[in-house]
Amino acid sequence: MLILVGGIWGTYNKLVTSNESIDGQWAQVQATYQRRVDLIPGLVNSTRGFFKQEQALYEKITQARAAYSGAKTTAEQVSAANVLESSLSRLLVIVESNPEIKSNQVVTNLMAELAGTENRISVERMRFNDAVRKYNVVVKRFPSNIIAGVFSFDAREFFQAQEGADKAVPVNLDVN
């Protein structure tokens, strides 16, 4: 009997620890997203004067930032972050394609900060998915799946990129 209770106790604690690990890792993803959101106004303001024709893009970036800040659920945050990422990618391609802006030191520094942030986001997403994978294995394996079911530990969802994220961002610099 003591061995059974000890096994249940140990499995329950492992589930709690793994679940908390996922929440902590998602907080890291959020912190990195917030860093990106905080850097964007500087890039937008630094490039706005160069690209009056990109007003719609600047508005989309502003709306995406607001949507991310107002997101209440993980799914809403991921959706807003994906829209922001897509818009930001387009802006970065435009900046890269324009030597006048590319040579501007403020823009260059902001782009380097954003590139570093994008790398951090990628790493944090990978760590989040790794934590989810480890947790889901515990939740689904026997006999811990029985204990997980009794205490309502359900499998967690992986971070998944937005559909179409694997496609290049189209950019047209023609001004008519």
WOKAUR-V374102 format. One record per backbone hydrogen bond with DSSP energy under -1.0 kcal/mol. NH is the residue of the N-H (numbers start at 1). CO is the residue of the C=O. If there is no record, write none. Layout:
nh-><NH,NH>
co-><CO,CO>
//
This chain:
nh-><5,6,7,8,9,10,11,12,13,14,15,16,17,18,19,20,21,22,23,24,25,26,27,28,29,30,31,32,33,34,35,36,37,38,39,40,43,44,45,46,47,48,50,51,54,55,58,59,60,61,62,63,64,65,66,67,68,69,70,77,78,79,80,81,82,83,84,85,86,87,88,89,90,91,92,93,94,95,96,97,98,102,103,104,108,109,110,111,112,113,114,115,116,117,118,119,120,121,122,123,124,125,126,127,128,129,130,131,132,133,134,135,136,137,138,139,140,141,145,146,147,148,149,150,151,152,153,165,167>
co-><1,2,3,4,5,6,7,8,9,10,11,12,13,14,15,16,17,18,19,20,21,22,23,24,25,26,27,28,29,30,31,32,33,34,35,36,39,40,41,42,43,44,47,47,51,52,54,55,56,57,58,59,60,61,62,63,64,65,66,73,74,75,76,77,78,79,80,81,82,83,84,85,86,87,88,89,90,91,92,93,95,98,99,101,104,105,106,107,108,109,110,111,112,113,114,115,116,117,118,119,120,121,122,123,124,125,126,127,128,129,130,131,132,133,134,135,136,137,141,143,143,144,145,146,147,149,148,162,164>
//
